[in-house]
Amino acid sequence: MAERKRGDRRIKLPLTSIVGLGFGAFVALAIGLVLGLSVSANFSNTFSLLNDKTILSTNALEAQLRTHFASVQNAVIGLKPYFDDGTLGLDDRERTFEDLSIALKSNSDVTTLVMTSSDGRRIGIYRAPNGKLWRIEADVPPPGMNTTKLPSLNPTSAPTWGPLVEHEVGLFANVSVPLVRDDKLIGTLTAATSMKDLTHIVRAQDEGFTNTIFIIDGSGRVIMHSDASELQTGGSIKENLPDAWHNIGDPVLAAMVDEQPIDEFQKAADLGIEVSFVEANDDEYIIMKAALDGFSDQPWTIGQYYQSATVSREVRRLAGSMFVGFGALVISVLIAFWLGRRVARPLRNLAVQSERVGSLSLNDVEPMPRSRVAEIDQVALAFNSMVEGLKAMNTYVPRSLFIKLMRLGGGQAAEAREADLTILFTDIVGFTALSEHMSAEETAGLLNDHFAILVEAVEAEGGTVDKFLGDGMLAFWGAPDERPDHAEAAVRTARRIAAALHESNVNARADGRPVMFTRIGIHSGPAVVGNVGALDRWNYTVVGDTVNAAERLQTLGKEVEGEPEVTILASADTVSRLPGEEHKRPVGAHHLRGRSGLMEVYWIDPHPLAPTGETSPQELPVSAAE
């Protein structure tokens, strides 16, 4: 329940009302925003669509141009090796004419192919507009070439595009590669393509009378124009091509001198496409331009323009949908309020029960009720199944370990690794003889009460209960969450066990029940901790010599004289990590079963704060190895 204060009284608002009113208010606010911003939204949406259209159309034009010029460039790249190794050249003119003719016939993008030697001799093939092939043997530059304008190459030059060349038969773009033999430049191979061959590409991109495609070279001349024969503003510039954009006779291009950038085309601007607004012949136009480099000595500009009236049409079209949206939103308010109340009911209960699951208070979790809404019903079934599964898992996995793994992230935290840990092993003294005269129920009850004492002490000090082994327990500190004081925590736990066991024994004697005596072994060192097992049988446990040593120390407690209530034996590795610990006594070096060498062992006082004069339940261990 959500709450708010009004004076001295607390008003509780049901989640169903909050969600229902919230949904309704949100939709109502949306209606107001839609009505208030409809014109602006339509305008923005239109320009968003035009942004995408601008990018797509400009990229499409650029891609087709690059494909065309790449084809021309590949022609000279493919023929270069044959000139370099002498297969083709001036020495075998007939073979050269034949192979160049084949190359032109197989590549419709190339108009002229010419090899020029270092001494000025020339051989090549030119394809006329009618498709006829002409041999080139004279010193006169062929169509597409101008010797004075060809790029200067050296033996290591890459394919290089020269400036556009005007010829009596048309305008040409050309690319040249160096011809090299014995690391010396012997000439150049040049391919030229007529700009007339690009006419079909430019016209294919033109979307109609209100759209015009153009290409401007690096010197500012219009070299391609999709509406050269009939401009949107009237007239023709076909006879003027190529010429400067401000003089060619297209009023729209001439108006670019006063163009105004349009901020709404930021998406296109980020991709290098400039979008601006111009006025020409009492009409308004939108111009889009982008740079195209790599196919001349200077970058070209490819672009298009169209009447801004197309934007107005888009706005009117989108505005019509506003009224339909208004009616739909009004209905949505009512539906949202009803659905909000309907959906929130199980959500409120789910939130309460989920909080209990998060704290692993599984016994307090109430089953989720079934619902007629399919998705909510599925959630309820899944939630109830999850709770039952967690209850079953929590029966076998210690709650403290479960919470730690959830907090740290079970997958990574449970991966087997070596860590510096402190291990604590416990065992009940004489439990077999003690249980001989007890029933199974009495034995289980006695063990459960004893283990409850042990688990409470371990969890109070942040430790992890690994497992119960018969009447003993294995616990450890330092994983899954690392802590530098794991040895101190283990010793404090042992003393907590001693104090709780002593109190339990006092009550047991008063009630005539059997008392318990316990041995505890503690050892610190490296051990493997994490998931150990195979297939679907995995245990989060600790293994290694450190674990075995702790168990052997617990067993060594049998040598303590007398009948102490709790015997705590710790290794020197553990004691060395106990700063300021005074309540300990060395009991010598012992040879533990299964281990080579001797281990220094200490007896830890289980009741260091016992009142003066009170007899400690423990006796000093006296047996030591040689």
LOGU-757891 format. One record per residue (C-alpha): x, y, z. Coordinates in steps of 0.1 Angstrom, whole numbers, padded with zeros to 4 digits, always signed. Example, Ala and Ser with C-alpha at 12.3 -4.5 7.8 and 13.67 -1.06 7.14 Angstrom:
2
+0123-0045+0078+0137-0011+0071
***
This chain:
626
+0000+0000+0000+0013+0034-0009+0009+0060+0019+0008+0097+0023+0003+0121+0052-0026+0145+0056-0023+0164+0089-0019+0138+0116-0037+0110+0097-0021+0086+0072-0041+0079+0041-0035+0046+0025-0040+0044-0013-0045+0010-0029-0020+0001-0056-0050-0006-0079-0061+0030-0076-0026+0044-0080-0019+0023-0112-0054+0030-0126-0053+0067-0120-0016+0068-0131-0023+0051-0164-0053+0073-0170-0035+0105-0161-0005+0095-0183-0027+0088-0213-0046+0121-0207-0014+0140-0205-0003+0123-0237-0035+0135-0254-0028+0171-0243+0008+0168-0256-0003+0153-0289-0029+0180-0294-0006+0208-0284+0024+0196-0303+0007+0179-0333+0019+0205-0359+0054+0204-0345+0054+0167-0343+0042+0162-0378+0068+0187-0390+0095+0168-0371+0083+0134-0383+0082+0146-0419+0118+0159-0417+0128+0126-0400+0114+0107-0430+0131+0132-0454+0164+0127-0435+0162+0090-0442+0151+0096-0478+0180+0121-0483+0205+0096-0469+0192+0067-0489+0190+0085-0522+0224+0102-0518+0241+0070-0508+0224+0051-0537+0237+0077-0562+0272+0076-0547+0272+0038-0546+0263+0036-0583+0289+0061-0593+0316+0044-0573+0306+0011-0589+0309+0026-0624+0343+0042-0618+0356+0011-0599+0349-0009-0631+0370+0015-0651+0398+0014-0626+0398-0024-0625+0403-0025-0663+0437-0009-0661+0446-0028-0630+0438-0061-0647+0458-0052-0679+0489-0037-0661+0506-0071-0654+0506-0080-0691+0523-0047-0701+0547-0050-0673+0559-0085-0683+0560-0076-0720+0531-0098-0731+0515-0066-0744+0531-0034-0757+0545-0017-0787+0566-0048-0797+0535-0069-0805+0510-0043-0817+0485-0067-0833+0483-0088-0801+0479-0056-0781+0452-0042-0803+0434-0075-0801+0435-0078-0763+0425-0041-0757+0396-0046-0781+0385-0077-0760+0388-0056-0728+0366-0028-0742+0340-0053-0755+0338-0070-0721+0336-0037-0701+0309-0013-0713+0320+0014-0687+0353+0020-0705+0355+0043-0736+0392+0045-0742+0422+0023-0734+0456+0037-0743+0492+0027-0735+0517+0056-0737+0554+0048-0737+0580+0070-0720+0592+0083-0754+0556+0094-0763+0546+0066-0786+0510+0055-0781+0488+0025-0789+0452+0019-0778+0415+0014-0787+0386+0039-0786+0349+0030-0787+0328+0055-0807+0293+0064-0796+0280+0040-0823+0299+0012-0808+0326+0009-0834+0362+0004-0822+0390+0026-0836+0427+0019-0833+0449+0046-0818+0484+0049-0832+0489+0086-0838+0505+0111-0814+0473+0131-0812+0457+0126-0778+0427+0103-0782+0392+0110-0766+0395+0111-0728+0432+0119-0727+0452+0151-0726+0489+0145-0723+0495+0178-0704+0468+0169-0679+0476+0133-0672+0489+0127-0636+0526+0123-0631+0534+0088-0620+0564+0069-0606+0570+0031-0606+0552+0027-0572+0522+0049-0579+0488+0035-0572+0460+0040-0598+0456+0077-0601+0426+0097-0615+0434+0128-0636+0413+0159-0642+0383+0158-0664+0392+0161-0701+0370+0179-0726+0371+0165-0762+0352+0173-0792+0332+0141-0787+0324+0147-0751+0336+0150-0715+0358+0122-0700+0371+0110-0667+0404+0090-0668+0426+0069-0645+0462+0058-0651+0486+0032-0638+0524+0031-0642+0539+0004-0664+0571-0009-0649+0597-0033-0662+0629-0040-0643+0619-0015-0617+0618+0013-0643+0589+0033-0656+0584+0024-0692+0550+0042-0697+0515+0045-0685+0482+0027-0692+0451+0050-0691+0414+0041-0692+0389+0069-0699+0351+0068-0695+0327+0092-0712+0305+0111-0688+0276+0104-0711+0278+0069-0698+0267+0082-0664+0235+0096-0679+0215+0065-0672+0227+0065-0635+0217+0101-0629+0183+0097-0646+0175+0065-0627+0179+0085-0595+0156+0113-0607+0122+0106-0590+0101+0128-0613+0094+0164-0624+0098+0178-0588+0132+0162-0583+0165+0170-0601+0199+0153-0598+0232+0171-0605+0270+0166-0604+0294+0195-0600+0332+0189-0606+0360+0203-0584+0362+0235-0604+0325+0243-0598+0312+0232-0632+0280+0214-0636+0289+0182-0655+0257+0162-0652+0221+0173-0648+0191+0150-0649+0167+0178-0661+0191+0195-0685+0165+0195-0713+0136+0208-0692+0142+0225-0659+0117+0226-0631+0117+0264-0635+0114+0262-0673+0140+0264-0700+0169+0242-0710+0207+0241-0701+0216+0211-0722+0237+0232-0746+0255+0249-0717+0270+0218-0701+0295+0218-0687+0296+0253-0671+0298+0270-0637+0268+0263-0615+0261+0300-0610+0262+0307-0647+0248+0276-0664+0212+0289-0664+0195+0269-0637+0180+0294-0613+0179+0269-0584+0216+0261-0586+0224+0298-0590+0204+0305-0558+0229+0283-0538+0249+0315-0533+0222+0325-0507+0213+0290-0494+0202+0287-0458+0211+0254-0439+0181+0235-0425+0189+0223-0389+0163+0196-0390+0186+0175-0412+0212+0169-0385+0211+0132-0391+0221+0137-0428+0246+0164-0418+0264+0139-0395+0269+0117-0426+0284+0146-0446+0252+0155-0465+0244+0193-0465+0208+0202-0467+0198+0238-0473+0168+0260-0484+0168+0284-0514+0143+0306-0532+0142+0307-0570+0116+0321-0594+0091+0328-0566+0093+0292-0554+0111+0273-0526+0135+0244-0530+0154+0221-0508+0190+0212-0519+0210+0182-0507+0247+0179-0515+0275+0156-0506+0312+0153-0516+0324+0125-0538+0362+0121-0540+0386+0097-0556+0376+0100-0593+0393+0132-0604+0421+0155-0592+0395+0174-0571+0364+0162-0552+0331+0164-0569+0298+0174-0555+0268+0152-0560+0234+0165-0551+0197+0169-0558+0170+0195-0552+0132+0193-0551+0103+0217-0545+0096+0223-0508+0059+0219-0516+0065+0181-0513+0071+0188-0476+0038+0206-0473+0020+0177-0488+0036+0153-0463+0025+0176-0434-0011+0177-0446-0011+0140-0450+0002+0135-0415-0021+0161-0400-0051+0141-0411-0041+0112-0389-0040+0135-0359-0078+0135-0356-0080+0098-0358-0053+0096-0331-0073+0120-0308-0103+0096-0308-0081+0066-0302-0064+0083-0273-0096+0093-0256-0107+0057-0257-0073+0046-0244-0077+0067-0213-0107+0047-0202-0091+0014-0212-0059+0023-0194-0077+0031-0162-0096-0002-0162-0065-0023-0172-0044-0005-0146-0067-0015-0118-0070-0050-0132-0033-0056-0137-0022-0040-0104-0041-0064-0081-0018-0094-0086+0012-0071-0089+0006-0057-0054+0006-0093-0040+0035-0103-0062+0056-0074-0048+0049-0084-0012+0057-0121-0018+0088-0113-0039+0102-0093-0010+0099-0123+0012+0116-0145-0015+0144-0120-0017+0151-0123+0020+0147-0161+0017+0118-0161+0042+0103-0189+0022+0080-0202+0049+0062-0168+0050+0056-0167+0012+0019-0171+0003+0010-0189-0030+0000-0165-0058-0037-0170-0068-0047-0180-0103-0059-0154-0128-0081-0153-0159-0055-0132-0176-0032-0158-0193+0001-0139-0188-0006-0131-0151-0018-0167-0146+0015-0179-0161+0034-0156-0137+0015-0169-0108+0022-0206-0117+0059-0198-0124+0062-0179-0091+0046-0207-0071+0068-0233-0087+0098-0212-0081+0090-0209-0044+0085-0246-0040+0118-0252-0058+0136-0227-0036+0121-0243-0005+0134-0277-0016+0168-0263-0025+0171-0244+0008+0165-0276+0026+0199-0289+0014+0218-0257+0007+0227-0235+0038+0208-0203+0038+0239-0182+0045+0257-0197+0015+0226-0193-0007+0223-0156+0002+0260-0150-0004+0259-0167-0038+0228-0147-0048+0245-0114-0037+0278-0122-0054+0263-0137-0086+0261-0175-0084+0277-0184-0116+0310-0166-0112+0312-0168-0074+0307-0206-0075+0335-0214-0100+0361-0236-0085+0392-0217-0075+0421-0218-0049+0416-0194-0020+0432-0188+0014+0406-0201+0039+0402-0212+0075+0386-0245+0080+0367-0256+0112+0359-0293+0119+0337-0304+0148+0329-0339+0162+0308-0351+0191+0328-0371+0217+0315-0406+0221+0283-0401+0201+0282-0438+0190+0280-0450+0226+0256-0422+0235+0231-0431+0208+0231-0469+0214+0203-0466+0239+0183-0440+0220+0156-0444+0193+0161-0430+0158+0138-0401+0166+0156-0393+0198+0190-0395+0180+0179-0373+0152+0164-0348+0176+0196-0347+0196+0217-0342+0165+0194-0315+0151+0196-0295+0184+0233-0298+0184+0237-0288+0147+0214-0258+0154+0239-0245+0179+0268-0250+0155+0250-0234+0125+0239-0204+0145+0275-0198+0157+0290-0202+0122+0265-0178+0106+0268-0153+0134+0305-0149+0123+0298-0148+0086+0310-0184+0079+0298-0210+0055+0285-0244+0066+0298-0268+0040+0283-0301+0052+0274-0324+0081+0295-0355+0083+0277-0380+0106+0278-0362+0140+0304-0336+0128+0303-0304+0108+0326-0288+0083+0326-0250+0080+0349-0224+0064+0356-0187+0061+0371-0167+0033+0347-0178+0005+0326-0171-0014+0332-0135-0001+0368-0128+0007+0377-0115+0042+0412-0109+0057+0401-0119+0093+0388-0154+0084+0411-0171+0111+0398-0147+0138+0362-0154+0127+0367-0191+0129+0382-0189+0165+0354-0167+0176+0329-0192+0162+0346-0220+0181+0342-0200+0213+0306-0192+0205+0300-0230+0201+0317-0236+0235+0295-0210+0252+0263-0222+0236+0271-0259+0243+0279-0251+0279+0246-0234+0284+0228-0263+0266+0245-0289+0289+0235-0270+0320+0199-0272+0309+0203-0309+0299+0217-0318+0333+0188-0300+0350+0163-0319+0328+0180-0353+0331+0190-0354+0295+0224-0365+0282+0251-0338+0278+0274-0333+0248+0312-0330+0245+0327-0317+0214+0362-0315+0197+0370-0287+0173+0399-0285+0149+0409-0253+0131+0435-0249+0103+0442-0221+0078+0458-0223+0044+0451-0227+0007+0422-0249-0004+0401-0254-0035+0366-0239-0031+0336-0239-0055+0314-0262-0074+0328-0297-0074+0310-0327-0090+0297-0337-0124+0266-0335-0146+0237-0326-0123+0254-0335-0091+0274-0304-0080+0283-0293-0045+0297-0260-0034+0324-0273-0011+0361-0271-0001+0387-0298-0008+0424-0301-0002+0451-0307+0024+0439-0277+0045+0405-0295+0050+0422-0328+0059+0445-0311+0084+0415-0295+0102+0399-0329+0105+0431-0344+0118+0434-0317+0144+0399-0324+0156+0408-0361+0159+0440-0351+0178+0417-0338+0205+0412-0373+0217+0446-0371+0233+0435-0343+0256+0435-0356+0292+0404-0356+0312+0369-0350+0298+0368-0314+0287+0334-0302+0275+0349-0285+0244+0384-0290+0231+0397-0265+0205+0430-0273+0187+0444-0249+0161+0474-0251+0139+0503-0226+0140+0491-0213+0106+0458-0202+0122+0473-0189+0155+0498-0168+0135+0468-0149+0121+0454-0140+0155+0468-0106+0165+0470-0101+0203+0456-0136+0210+0467-0145+0246+0444-0173+0255+0463-0201+0238+0489-0227+0248+0513-0246+0226+0510-0283+0228+0540-0292+0207+0546-0305+0172+0524-0334+0162+0525-0358+0133+0490-0359+0118+0478-0390+0100+0482-0387+0063+0506-0358+0064+0544-0357+0061+0563-0337+0087+0552-0322+0120+0526-0295+0126+0528-0271+0155+0495-0273+0174+0480-0249+0199+0452-0254+0225+0427-0225+0223+0409-0215+0255+0372-0219+0248+0362-0196+0276+0388-0168+0277+0365-0145+0296+0354-0169+0323+0352-0153+0358+0383-0155+0380+0382-0186+0403+0357-0204+0381+0370-0237+0369+0372-0239+0331+0355-0269+0316+0387-0276+0296+0419-0292+0308+0453-0285+0294+0463-0310+0267+0494-0328+0277+0502-0353+0250+0528-0341+0225+0547-0358+0197+0584-0361+0198
***
